[in-house]
Amino acid sequence: MPALPPDRLDLIFAALADPTRRRVLSMLLEDDMAVSDVAAPFQMSLAAISKHLSVLAAAGLIRQERRGRITWCMLDPEGMRAASVWMQGFGQFDPVDLDDFERFLNAQMKEWTDE
């Protein structure tokens, strides 16, 4: 996999820095979702969720696809893989195990729903 330009890495890590966006990623681990379904558990406007989804899409962490009148969101694992490859260059990080990442996101989601 070719090295990512620094600005692309900035987009990935900035997208991951926000807890709402991490929660969205966790939700999308389960299945593809319509934008309205992604928005349902959040106490914010559809416009605000759409902005979060745009940030995730710009970072390459999700893809959005129009099916009729509905926009669907799905994970794009290549974005996370690219960040993992970059971190491996430091020799201190193991490759991101997507199963471990899913467990981490599920634990985070449980914490958010228990609050």
Sequence and secondary structure as in RCSB ss.txt:
>XXXX:A:sequence
MPALPPDRLDLIFAALADPTRRRVLSMLLEDDMAVSDVAAPFQMSLAAISKHLSVLAAAGLIRQERRGRITWCML
DPEGMRAASVWMQGFGQFDPVDLDDFERFLNAQMKEWTDE
>XXXX:A:secstr
     HHHHHHHHHHHTSHHHHHHHHHHHH  EEHHHHHTTSSS HHHHHHHHHHHHHTTSEEEEEETTEEEEEE
 HHHHHHHHHHHHTTTS     HHHHHHHHHHHHHHHHH 
